[in-house]
Amino acid sequence: MSRRFLPVLPARLALSVCLLLLSLSLSASVKPGIEVLRERNFDLLEGKRVGLVTNPSGVDRQLKSTIDILRDAPNVNLVALYGPEHGVRGDVWAGGKIEDSVDKQTGLPVFSLYGATRKPTPQMLQGIDVMVYDIQDVGTRSYTFISTLGLVMRTCGELGIEVVVLDRPNPLSGLKVEGCCVQEGFFSFVSQYEIPYLYGLTVGELAVLINEEGLNRDQKGDQPPVKCTLTVVPMEGWSRDMLYADTGLPWVLPSPNIPTADAAKAYPASGLCGELYGFVQVGIGYTLPFGVFAAEWIDADALKARLDSLSLPGTAFRTIQYRPMTGSSAGKLIYGVQFFFTDFQAARVTLTQFYVMQALAELYPDRKAFTPARRVGLFDKCCGTDQVRERFGQRHRVEDIEALWMGDVEAFRKASSRYWLYR
């Protein structure tokens, strides 16, 4: 073989490999529920007045909004929009109240489900025949979109209105289940259902579970559950072992502090710790939301060394220093660790923050996570119990809460598998 042809072979081989990988990537691309419904020519909606609960994450693979898809469909009569936390267009910051309004792009009325009421009123649903829900879930119980879904399902059940859930991937996969179920006295908008903190279901599967198992409590918890007429439009191509990066779908932030799918994976690893106001900074107000643990008083090298000594499965740490742009530490140089999941399925994701709190308590005995001055109400609500704080706070040791925190996992995994739509 002539030497002048030798350089060509690797290039041809590389091109073949690239084409093969591209082919595999395209064939593995997941089709979300909105696209499946469109291919069915919107059969579930034809001839009905349609309401839509959505936000910017409700898009197809070409990033066309579900609002526009339904609005443009000649056989769909979209008459109203309903905004969860952060609003239909995602322009309201965390916790900000949302008012009823008119959507500038479509002229449709927008009813707030995160303002004067979080449960839609009969007046809001007047004239609606079917309510569609299309929001990218984050797979964590304390994120409020699934609470909105349940309250919508409840009111629709009371009024005889159909509910259609357009399914989307759980970005944490359908295998990751961690955290105890909510205990009586701790149900709230950030812990609406008796499910683990990470529940390992798609939003469609969760909706069926809520409906069939009677988990749909009213806001005060003093009324029996109400079932609705529920239809889930399943995805095509999704399997339980998929993380979001495996789906081939673009990630559109469902809320301002979850700008990437990696942030969705990081949120359950640090979000509980982030509720302890004034303890450590977890990246909100910086470019790594929920991806770090840092403070002015932390020795980053010492914290990394202490965490590395624990040999946490599937988890790695690096030192970091940065200046947050907003928040109580804005403009100050703070020090700590950034964490990575090298094997997400092997990692004990939600316990990451407790190992960090343990390491900090060992390094700085006067700066423990739980003190009488610390505001802990929201932490307890997100945990679904005060027992995590009570038990961990005695010695700041993860071993003191492991049995409680992971005690409901296997029973829930077995019970919820009856509602799996995917394998």
N, C-alpha and C positions, 0 to 999 in steps of 0.2 A: 504494500500500500504506500502510495506517495505521501511524503511528509506534509505536503501542502494541504492534504485533506484531513490531517489529524485534528486541527483546531475545530473543524466543522462538526465532528461527531459529538463532542460534549454539548455544543450549542443545540444540535438537533435533539439530543437526549433531554436537555433541560426544557426545550419547548414541549416535547412530548409529556414530560412530567407535569409541566404547568397546565397543559390542556387536560391531562387526566385529573389533576387536583381541582381545576375549575369545574370539570364535569361532575366530580364527586360533590363539590360544594353546592352546585346548582341542584343536583338530584337530592341532596340532603336538606334543602331549604324547606322550612316549615311553612305551612299555609295557615294563617290565623283564621279565626271564625268569620270575620267580616268578608274575607275573600271566598270562603266556602259558601256563605250566604249569597254573595253576589253571583257565584256560579250556579246557584239554585234559583236565580232570577228573583231573589227576595220573596220566595213563596210564603214564608211565615208572616210577612208584613202586608201582602197585597190586599187592598180593599179595607185597610185599617188605618186609624189615626195613630201615629207613632210618636212616642216620647223617647228621648235618648239621654242616658246618663253616660257622660264621657269626659275626657280631658285630652291634652295634646298627645298622649300615648296611644290613643285610638286611631291607628293608621294602618294602611295596607303596606305591602313590601315596597311600593313606589312612593311611600310617604304621603299618600292622599288621605285626608282626614275622613273618618267614618261619617262625620257631619256632612261633608261634601258628597261622599259616596251615596248616602241615603237621600240627600237633598236633590242630587242630580238624577236619581233613578226615576224613570217616568211612572212606574207603578207603585211608588212609595210616597205616602203622604206624611212627611215629617212635620210635626206641628209645634213641638216644644223641646227645649234642652234643659238639662238638670245638672247643676254644678256641685261636685263634691269639694272637699278641702282643696284649696289652691285654685278652684274655679275651672270652668269649661275650657278656657284658653290658657290656664296655668299661670296666670299673672298675679296671683295673690300669695303672699309669703306664708310660711307655716303658722298656723293658728289664727291667721287673719280672717275676720268675718267677711262673708260674701253676701252681697245684696242681690235681690231680684233685679233683673235688668233686661235689656234687649241686645241680642248679639249683633254687633256691627256688620259682620260679614254676611249674615243671612237674613237679618231682620226678624229672627225668631225670638220668642220670649225665652228668657233664661230664669229658671227658678232655683233659688239657692237651697242646697242641702247642707250648708255649713254656715248658717247665720242665725236667724231667729228660731229656726227649727232644724233638726237634723233628720227628722222623719218627715217625708212628704205629707202634706195635708190633703184631704179630699179635694179641696179647692184647686190645689196645684195640679191634680190629676184629672180634673174635670174634662170630659170629652176624649180622654186617652183610651184607646182600645188595647194597646200593647206597649209595654215599656222595654226598651232595649238597653243593655248594659255592655259597654265596651271600654275597659280600662286595663292597662298593663299592671298586673299584680306584682308585688315585691316578695311575696312568700312569707311575710312576717306578720304575726297577729296584731302587733301594735300599730301597723299602718292602717289608716282610717278608711281607705276605700272599701275594704270588705265589710266594714261596719255599715257604711252607707248602703251597700248592696243589700244587706240583711234588712235594714229598715225600709228600703224600697220594696223588697219582696213582701214584707209584712203588710204594708199599706195596700199594695196591689192585691194581696190575698184577701184582705178585708173588703175590698171593693170589687173583687171579681175581675181584675185586670190581668191579662197574661204578662209573663216576664220571659224575655229571651236574653240569654247570656251568650255573648260572642266570645268563645274561649281563646285564651292566650297562654303562652308558656309560663310556668313557675320558673323564675330565673335561678332558683336554688336547686332545681331538679325536682323530680317527683319522689325522691328517695330520702331527702333530708328532713328528719323529724327530731326536734329537740325542744326541751323545756316542759315544765309541768302545765297541766290544764288549769284554767282559771278556777279559783275557789270562791265559794259563796261569800258575798260581801265585797268582792273586788271586780265585779263586772262593770265595765265602763265603755266609753266609745273607743278606747285603745285596747280593750279586752272584752269584746262583745260576746264571744262564744266560748263554750267549754271545749277548747282545742289547745294543743301545745303551741309554744311560741313560734316554732317552725313546724308547719303542718304538712308539708310534702304533697300538696294537692294543687292542681290548677284552679283558677277561680271558678270555672264551670263545675269541676268536681266538688269544690267546697260548697257551691250553691246547692247542689243536689244533697250533699250531706246535711247542710243546715235545714233544708226543707223536709227531708225524710226523717231526720233524727229529732226534730222539734227543738232545735237550738236557737230558734229565732225569737229571742226575748224582746219584750217591749223595753222602752227606755228606762222605765221605773222598775222593771222586773217583777211587777205584781199581776201581770196578765198572762194567760196561757199562750203558747206559740200558735201562730197562724200559718197554714200552708198556702202556697200560691200555685197557680198553674204555670209550671216552669218548663222551658225548653232550652237545652244547651246546644248550641251549634258548635260541634267539636272541630278542633284543628285537624289538619292532615299532615302526617310526617313527623309528629312529635312522639318521643318515647321518654320513659321515666328517668333514664340516666342522663338526659341532656341538660347541660347548663346553657345559659342563654347564648354563649358564644358558639354553641354547636348548632343553633337553629337556622343560621343564615339570615335572620331578620335584623333590620336596623333597630337600634335602641333609641327611643324617644323618651326623654325624661318624664316620668309620671309626676314628679314634684321637683322643686328647685334643688333640693339637696341629694337627689339621686340622679345625677347627670349621666351616669354610665351604668352598665350592667355590673361592673366591678364594685361600684358604690352600693348596689343592691345586695351583693354578697357581703360587703363589709358592715352594712347597717346592723344586722343582728349580733355582730361581734363587738360592737362598741356603743350602740344606741342606748342601752340601759344605763351604762356608765355615764353617758352624755346627759342623762336626766338629773344627775347629781350636780346641781348648779354650783359652780365655783370650785369644783374638785379638779378635774383635768379638762383640757381642750381636746376634742376628738376630730378636729378638722373642719367643723362648720365655720364658715367665714374664711376658709382657705381653699386651696385647689384640690384637697384630698378629703372631701367630706366623709366622715366616719372611718377614715383609713389610718388614723394616728391616735396616739395618746401622748400628750405633752403638757408641760407647765414650766413656769420660770424656775421653779425650785428643783426640777428633776435633773439628776446626773444621767445623761442619756447612755453613756457607756456602762455605768453600773446597772441601769435598768435592763439593758440588752443582755448583759452577762447573766443577770439573775433569771431572766426569761429563757435564755438559751440553755441554762442548766436544767430546766424542767423537761427538755426534749419533747415538746408538745407535738403530737403527730400532725403532719400535713400543714404545719404553721412555721413561718420564719419571720425574723425581725431584723430591721436595720435601724441605725440611729438617724435622727433627723433633727434639724433646727430650722425654724421658720418664724415669720411674723404674720399672724392672722390679720386680715384686712378689716374684719368686723368683730363685734363681740367684746366681752370684758377684757380680753387680752390684745385688742387691736393695736397694732404698731409695736408691740413688745416682742422681744426675741425670746422664744420658748424652746424647750428641749424635750426630747422624748424618743419614741420609737414609731416607725411605720411597720405595719404587719402585712404579710402576704400569705395566701393559702396556696401552698405548693401541691397539695392534694386535698381538694375541697371535701370529698366524701370521707376521707380519713380524719379530717379535722373535727374537733369538738367546737364548732363555730361559736356558739353562744357563750361558752365558758371562757373564751379568750379574754374578755373584759374582766372576769373574776380572777383569772391568773395574773393579769396586770395589777388589779387592786391588791391581790395578795403580795406580789413582789414589792409594790410601793409601800405597803404596810410594814414589810420586813426592813426595807431601806430607810423609811421615814416613819417611825412609830407615832410621831405627833401629827401625822397628816393622813390618818385613816379615812376611808371613803365615807363611813357613817359616823356622824357626830350629832349631838343634840341640836346644833345650829343648822345642820344640813336639811334642805327641803327634800323629803323622801316620799311625799304622797304620790307623785306621778311615777316614780320608780316602782313603788308597790303596785300601782295599777297596771303598769306595763308588764311586770312580772306575773300579775294575776294572783298575788298573795303577798302578805307581809313576812311570811316565814323565811323566804330567801334572805331578806335583809336581817331579820332577827338572828338567824342561825349563822350566817356569814359574819355578821357584825361582832359576834362574841370573840372570835380568834382571827378573823380574816383569812380563813383557810378554805380552799375550794372543796377539799374532802368533806367538809361539814355540810355542804349543800348538794353534793352529787346525787345522792339517793333521792332526795326530794325533787331536784331539777329534772332528772332523767326518769323518774319513776313511772310516768304515764306513757312513755314513748311506745313501748311494744304493744300495749293494749290498744292505744289509739291507732297505731299502724295497722294492726289486724282488723279493727272495726272499720276504719276508713277505706280499706282496700275493697270493700263491697261496692264502693262508689267510683272506683277507678274507671275512666273512659279510655285509658291508654295503658300499654304494658311496657 
